[in-house]
Amino acid sequence: MHGLAEDYVVSVVQQALAEDIGAGDLTSELVLPAELAAVAEIVAREPVVVAGLPFAAEVFRQLDAGIEFAPLVAEGAVLAAGEVLARVRGRARPILAGERTALNFLQRLSGIATLTREFVEAVAGTSVRILDTRKTTPTLRVMEKYAVRVGGGQNHRMGLYDAVMIKDNHRRLLRRLGADALAAAVRRVRKERPAVTVIVEADTLAEVEEALAAGADHILLDNMTAAELEEAVRLVNGRARTEASGGVRLANVAELAATGVDYISVGALTHSARAVDLSLEVSDGEA
């Protein structure tokens, strides 16, 4: 499941169901007979890259272990409008109780995967890798970064704990400590955490040179023009990995990729992806 832990899926779905159902689905419980059976299909209403099937399956499993949730495609599949993602068969009450929660997972995660795939395809033919950022919905980062992987992107650091990234605000504070403060900070990281990657943000070509002199492993080139990125890549000359960041859109990502950077990070993958249009349709006939 693209590195998705089963216990994480179980926990997230438990919280989502508790939020939506609470003490019970009043409508289904008061309107439908307890043993009435149903068959339903989850349908794409627009072209999508599918993500979130494990969450949808867990929704129905937790509501009724007797429900059969049958995906018709794999995670990462590309569907056209009108194609069916999955079929659901079982008691009608729990199917309808889980409908919105299952769709919420699928629509949100498929939206992220679909947008990510668009960026990945826009830089096809280059060696550039598309990265996400920490601009995620609080408490949903693992899920949203999972959807990025399904869409063909790669995860940047998961949090503040798995890489050192010396950003513009860190650099402003370090300047108060003297001209050698950046290099001293990198040396301190090398001594105390030798296996940790050191990323240094640079807003200008002069800051790129400072980052190189300090010994950065990876330089984040923030809000630079394509011409500035090309010059930065020339300056770095393979001595560190390079990443373009800031102002990245589908309209300009190919131009940025052509500059020779190793990575392009796109905050929009998680903070601006819209939910795609999916629906769960119950069959008119008997199950």
C-alpha positions as CSV (number, residue, x, y, z in Angstrom):
1,M,0.0,0.0,0.0
2,H,2.8,2.5,-0.9
3,G,4.2,2.2,2.6
4,L,0.9,2.9,4.4
5,A,0.7,1.1,7.8
6,E,-2.4,-0.9,8.4
7,D,-2.8,0.3,12.0
8,Y,-2.7,3.9,10.8
9,V,-5.6,3.2,8.4
10,V,-7.6,1.5,11.1
11,S,-7.1,4.4,13.5
12,V,-7.9,7.2,11.0
13,V,-11.0,5.4,9.9
14,Q,-12.2,4.9,13.5
15,Q,-11.9,8.7,14.1
16,A,-13.6,9.6,10.8
17,L,-16.6,7.3,11.5
18,A,-16.9,8.5,15.1
19,E,-17.0,12.1,13.8
20,D,-19.7,11.4,11.2
21,I,-21.9,8.7,12.7
22,G,-21.6,9.4,16.4
23,A,-24.4,7.6,18.3
24,G,-25.9,6.2,15.0
25,D,-27.1,6.9,11.5
26,L,-30.6,8.1,12.4
27,T,-31.9,8.2,8.8
28,S,-30.9,4.7,7.7
29,E,-31.8,3.1,11.1
30,L,-35.3,4.7,11.1
31,V,-36.1,4.3,7.4
32,L,-34.6,1.0,6.2
33,P,-35.2,-2.5,7.5
34,A,-32.2,-4.0,9.3
35,E,-31.6,-6.9,6.9
36,L,-32.3,-5.1,3.6
37,A,-29.5,-5.8,1.2
38,A,-27.9,-3.6,-1.4
39,V,-25.3,-3.4,-4.1
40,A,-23.6,-0.2,-4.9
41,E,-20.9,1.1,-7.2
42,I,-18.4,3.9,-6.7
43,V,-18.1,5.8,-9.9
44,A,-15.7,8.4,-11.2
45,R,-17.5,11.5,-12.5
46,E,-14.4,12.9,-14.1
47,P,-10.9,11.6,-15.0
48,V,-9.0,10.7,-11.8
49,V,-5.9,8.9,-10.5
50,V,-7.4,6.6,-7.8
51,A,-6.1,6.9,-4.2
52,G,-7.7,5.9,-0.9
53,L,-9.1,2.5,-1.6
54,P,-7.6,1.0,1.6
55,F,-9.4,3.7,3.6
56,A,-12.7,3.1,1.9
57,A,-12.4,-0.6,2.4
58,E,-11.7,-0.1,6.1
59,V,-14.7,2.1,6.5
60,F,-17.1,-0.7,5.4
61,R,-15.1,-3.4,7.3
62,Q,-15.5,-1.5,10.6
63,L,-19.2,-0.9,10.0
64,D,-20.0,-4.5,9.1
65,A,-17.5,-7.2,8.5
66,G,-20.0,-8.9,6.3
67,I,-19.9,-6.2,3.6
68,E,-18.0,-7.1,0.5
69,F,-15.9,-4.2,-0.8
70,A,-14.4,-5.2,-4.2
71,P,-12.0,-2.7,-5.8
72,L,-12.1,-3.0,-9.6
73,V,-8.8,-1.1,-10.0
74,A,-5.5,-0.7,-8.1
75,E,-4.3,2.3,-6.3
76,G,-2.8,4.7,-8.9
77,A,-5.0,3.6,-11.7
78,V,-6.1,6.3,-14.1
79,L,-9.9,6.3,-14.8
80,A,-12.0,8.1,-17.3
81,A,-15.3,9.7,-16.4
82,G,-18.0,7.1,-15.9
83,E,-15.6,4.2,-14.9
84,V,-16.2,2.2,-11.7
85,L,-13.7,2.1,-8.9
86,A,-15.3,-0.5,-6.7
87,R,-18.4,-2.4,-5.9
88,V,-20.0,-2.7,-2.5
89,R,-22.4,-5.5,-1.5
90,G,-24.1,-6.2,1.9
91,R,-26.6,-4.8,4.3
92,A,-27.9,-1.4,3.1
93,R,-27.8,0.3,6.5
94,P,-24.0,0.1,7.0
95,I,-23.4,0.8,3.3
96,L,-25.2,4.1,3.5
97,A,-23.8,4.9,6.9
98,G,-20.3,4.6,5.4
99,E,-21.0,6.2,2.1
100,R,-19.9,9.8,2.9
101,T,-16.9,8.8,4.9
102,A,-15.6,6.4,2.3
103,L,-16.1,9.0,-0.5
104,N,-14.5,11.7,1.6
105,F,-11.3,9.6,1.8
106,L,-11.4,8.7,-1.9
107,Q,-12.2,12.2,-3.2
108,R,-9.6,14.0,-1.1
109,L,-6.8,11.5,-1.7
110,S,-7.6,10.9,-5.4
111,G,-7.6,14.7,-5.8
112,I,-4.0,14.9,-4.5
113,A,-2.9,11.9,-6.6
114,T,-4.5,13.3,-9.7
115,L,-2.8,16.7,-9.3
116,T,0.5,15.1,-8.5
117,R,0.3,13.0,-11.6
118,E,-0.3,16.1,-13.7
119,F,2.9,17.7,-12.4
120,V,4.9,14.4,-12.9
121,E,3.7,14.1,-16.5
122,A,4.5,17.8,-17.1
123,V,8.2,17.1,-16.4
124,A,8.3,13.7,-18.2
125,G,11.5,13.2,-20.2
126,T,13.6,15.0,-17.6
127,S,15.4,13.7,-14.5
128,V,13.5,16.0,-12.2
129,R,11.5,14.5,-9.3
130,I,8.4,16.2,-8.0
131,L,8.4,16.6,-4.2
132,D,5.7,17.6,-1.8
133,T,6.1,19.9,1.3
134,R,5.0,20.2,4.9
135,K,2.0,22.3,3.8
136,T,-0.5,19.7,4.7
137,T,-3.7,19.5,6.7
138,P,-2.9,19.2,10.4
139,T,-3.1,15.6,11.6
140,L,-3.6,14.3,8.0
141,R,0.0,14.6,6.8
142,V,0.7,10.8,6.5
143,M,-2.4,10.3,4.5
144,E,-1.8,13.3,2.2
145,K,1.8,12.4,1.6
146,Y,0.7,8.8,0.8
147,A,-1.6,10.2,-1.9
148,V,1.4,12.1,-3.4
149,R,3.3,8.8,-3.7
150,V,0.3,7.1,-5.3
151,G,0.3,10.0,-7.9
152,G,4.0,9.4,-8.7
153,G,5.6,12.1,-6.6
154,Q,8.1,11.8,-3.8
155,N,7.9,12.9,-0.2
156,H,10.1,15.6,1.1
157,R,10.9,15.4,4.8
158,M,7.9,14.1,6.8
159,G,8.4,16.6,9.6
160,L,11.0,18.6,11.5
161,Y,12.5,15.5,12.9
162,D,14.0,13.7,9.8
163,A,16.2,16.4,8.1
164,V,17.9,19.7,8.9
165,M,16.5,22.5,6.8
166,I,18.1,25.9,7.4
167,K,15.5,28.2,6.0
168,D,15.4,32.0,5.5
169,N,14.4,32.7,9.1
170,H,17.1,30.5,10.5
171,R,19.6,32.3,8.3
172,R,18.4,35.7,9.4
173,L,19.0,34.7,13.0
174,L,22.4,33.1,12.2
175,R,23.6,36.3,10.7
176,R,23.4,37.9,14.1
177,L,25.9,35.4,15.3
178,G,28.6,36.3,12.8
179,A,29.8,35.6,9.3
180,D,30.8,32.0,10.0
181,A,27.6,31.1,11.8
182,L,26.0,29.2,8.9
183,A,29.1,27.0,8.4
184,A,29.5,26.5,12.1
185,A,25.8,25.3,12.2
186,V,26.4,22.8,9.5
187,R,29.6,21.5,11.2
188,R,27.6,21.1,14.4
189,V,25.0,19.0,12.6
190,R,27.7,16.9,11.0
191,K,29.2,16.2,14.5
192,E,26.0,15.5,16.4
193,R,23.9,13.9,13.6
194,P,26.3,12.7,10.9
195,A,23.6,10.7,9.0
196,V,21.2,13.6,8.7
197,T,20.8,15.5,5.4
198,V,21.5,19.2,5.7
199,I,19.3,21.4,3.4
200,V,20.0,25.1,3.1
201,E,17.6,27.5,1.6
202,A,19.0,30.2,-0.8
203,D,17.1,33.2,-2.1
204,T,20.0,34.6,-4.2
205,L,23.0,33.3,-6.1
206,A,25.2,34.8,-3.3
207,E,23.4,32.7,-0.8
208,V,23.9,29.6,-3.0
209,E,27.6,30.2,-2.8
210,E,27.4,30.6,1.0
211,A,25.4,27.3,1.3
212,L,28.1,25.6,-0.8
213,A,30.9,27.0,1.3
214,A,29.1,25.8,4.4
215,G,28.9,22.3,3.1
216,A,25.2,21.8,2.4
217,D,24.0,18.5,1.0
218,H,21.0,20.0,-0.7
219,I,20.2,23.6,-1.6
220,L,16.6,24.8,-1.8
221,L,16.5,27.5,-4.5
222,D,13.5,29.6,-3.4
223,N,11.5,31.8,-5.8
224,M,14.2,32.1,-8.4
225,T,13.5,32.7,-12.1
226,A,14.4,30.1,-14.6
227,A,17.5,32.0,-15.6
228,E,18.6,32.2,-11.9
229,L,18.0,28.5,-11.5
230,E,20.2,27.7,-14.5
231,E,23.0,29.9,-13.0
232,A,22.5,28.3,-9.6
233,V,22.8,24.8,-11.1
234,R,26.0,25.9,-12.9
235,L,27.4,27.2,-9.7
236,V,26.6,24.1,-7.7
237,N,28.1,21.9,-10.4
238,G,27.0,18.6,-8.7
239,R,28.4,19.5,-5.3
240,A,25.0,19.4,-3.8
241,R,21.5,18.5,-4.8
242,T,19.3,21.3,-6.1
243,E,15.6,22.0,-5.5
244,A,13.4,24.6,-7.1
245,S,10.7,25.9,-4.8
246,G,8.2,28.7,-4.7
247,G,5.7,29.8,-7.4
248,V,5.6,26.5,-9.1
249,R,2.6,25.9,-11.3
250,L,1.6,23.5,-14.0
251,A,2.1,26.3,-16.5
252,N,5.8,26.8,-15.6
253,V,7.0,23.5,-14.1
254,A,8.4,22.2,-17.4
255,E,10.4,25.4,-17.8
256,L,11.8,25.1,-14.3
257,A,12.6,21.4,-14.9
258,A,14.6,22.4,-18.0
259,T,17.1,24.3,-15.9
260,G,18.7,21.1,-14.6
261,V,17.6,21.1,-11.0
262,D,17.3,17.7,-9.3
263,Y,13.9,18.4,-7.6
264,I,10.9,20.7,-7.8
265,S,8.8,21.0,-4.6
266,V,5.1,21.9,-5.0
267,G,3.1,22.9,-1.9
268,A,-0.1,22.9,-4.0
269,L,0.0,19.1,-4.2
270,T,-1.5,19.0,-0.7
271,H,-2.6,22.5,0.2
272,S,-4.6,23.2,-3.0
273,A,-5.6,19.9,-4.5
274,R,-9.4,19.9,-5.0
275,A,-11.5,16.9,-4.1
276,V,-12.4,15.0,-7.3
277,D,-16.0,14.1,-8.2
278,L,-16.9,10.5,-7.2
279,S,-20.2,9.1,-6.2
280,L,-21.7,5.9,-4.7
281,E,-24.7,4.7,-6.6
282,V,-27.0,2.0,-5.2
283,S,-28.5,-0.4,-7.7
284,D,-32.3,-0.2,-8.3
285,G,-32.5,-4.0,-8.3
286,E,-32.3,-6.5,-5.4
287,A,-28.9,-7.4,-4.1
